[in-house]
Amino acid sequence: MISILQNYSGMLIMALGKTMLLTLLALLFAMVIGMIFALMNVSRNRVLNCIGTIYVDAVRGVPLIVLAFFIYFGVPSGIQQLGKNFGIAAFEQFRLTALQGGTIALAMNCGAYMAEIIRAGIQSVDKGQMEASRSLGLTYGKSMRLIVIPQAIKTMIPSIINQFIITLKDTSILSVIGFPELTNVGKTVANNTFMVLQTWAVIAIFYMVVIITLSKIAKRIERSLNRER
Amino acid sequence: MVHVENLKKNFGKLEVLKNISIDIMEGEVVVLIGPSGSGKSTFLRCLNQLETATEGKIVVDGNEVTDKHTDINKVRENIGMVFQHFNLFNNKNVLQNITLAPVELKLMSKEEANEKGMQLLKRVGLETKADAYPSQLSGGQKQRVAIARALAMNPDVMLFDEPTSALDPEMVGEVLAVMKELVADGMTMVVVTHEIGFAREVADRVVFMDGGYIVEQGTPEEVINHPKEPRTIDFLNKVL
């Protein structure tokens, strides 16, 4: 184990950095996706409800690895085909980098779960808050933004951090599309050194340290939020 | 000020309001009484369209709120509402609760709103609580802030939906006192309440509702002291 750390620590830390980068990018987009679909799901408009439900059900109904293959291999190949059929040069060359494909797949996946977290958060806020705001003449949008969502976020934070941790772990699935994150690099190291047990033990510890640190931070944020009134 | 014509409201198959027509004059204080489930609160919530009317016409301040083309947000600026459960904004402090709407709707500058807010807080006796959060207030204090919040919009009419029903008995008085001041100032008020004493004291007109209809209405003397309808007599016997 020591020798792995000695010889490959730079490489592994780089890989951990990539893992974190992918996680943060995916989470950022997932927040936006989640907010949009959550708002669709809580709106009174049937069409928006329907779109929101379809998205959440579709994405949650597909394993992440299949989604990743679909986005990284399937979609570009479809676009290339389109380019060939209609003679659009830009489409013929269309490709995604592993980071792009991975971010999209992970963000879509995480976005669906995020949508459910945000929806639940919004619905946990007493209906009277919205009514009071509307009765003063504020629009639905302003009431959401100024009154309901700020209160919803407080209840959502533990679930969001939990989702953050799940997403971080899910990045390892994206080793299948060749993104050089921690698990992928671990494979290379194990193959090069033949120290299979030691390598995977080191990789496991890397993940564990980051995730435990994160959950500790989460606990602290949660506690300080609760202390505030 | 308020004109209601053949108002009907259904929740699914349940008919809550069956056929309500009433006119409320400027400066009039109308108190709605009646057993629970009689449609009093629903009627009140139809006036500012927190509940959309199923049928009928409601005109408030010259604006037909039941017309889809009316900008309901604009009309609501002039209709203050006070709720049974206060519904103060939990993420805002007391002064922010009061100033939020006037500032957001660009009716006042931040400074004007703060000044007006402090005036209103003084009026309801809570100027020392400006920085407190709703969770730090008692029920009676919350409701007085809620009244101040509604008044900050300079409404033409105030709707009270059982404003004292969620309060501990010793706090009912302080809220009623604030409401009585409003009556003295000539505010047009529609009040749903179980406080028969309050109705007797300040109402220009008492309306007794039951089963989605207006059963009887008149001065407090007529309706409370000398009710004619058997259902009114029965109800008053139970609550008095």
Contacts between the chains, C-beta under 8 A, distances in Angstrom:
chain1	res1	chain2	res2	distance
A	126	B	85	7.8
A	126	B	87	7.4
A	128	B	83	6.0
A	128	B	85	5.5
A	128	B	86	8.0
A	128	B	87	3.7
A	129	B	87	6.1
A	129	B	89	6.5
A	129	B	90	7.1
A	131	B	50	5.7
A	131	B	83	7.1
A	131	B	87	6.4
A	132	B	81	7.6
A	132	B	83	6.4
A	132	B	87	3.7
A	132	B	88	7.5
A	132	B	89	7.0
A	132	B	146	7.8
A	132	B	149	8.0
A	133	B	89	7.2
A	133	B	101	7.7
A	134	B	50	6.8
A	134	B	73	7.9
A	134	B	76	6.9
A	135	B	48	5.8
A	135	B	50	6.5
A	135	B	76	6.0
A	135	B	79	7.3
A	135	B	80	7.8
A	135	B	81	4.1
A	135	B	150	7.9
A	136	B	76	6.8
A	136	B	77	7.3
A	136	B	100	7.7
A	136	B	101	3.8
A	136	B	105	8.0
A	136	B	149	7.4
A	136	B	150	7.5
A	136	B	153	6.1
A	137	B	73	4.9
A	137	B	74	6.8
A	137	B	75	7.9
A	137	B	76	4.2
A	137	B	77	3.7
A	137	B	101	6.4
A	137	B	105	5.9
A	137	B	153	7.0
A	138	B	73	7.1
A	138	B	101	6.0
A	138	B	104	6.2
A	138	B	105	7.0
A	139	B	73	5.7
A	142	B	104	6.2
A	146	B	100	6.9
A	146	B	104	6.9
A	147	B	89	5.3
A	147	B	91	6.9
A	147	B	92	7.9
A	150	B	91	4.6
A	151	B	90	5.9
A	151	B	91	5.1
A	229	B	133	4.9
A	229	B	135	5.3
A	229	B	136	7.2
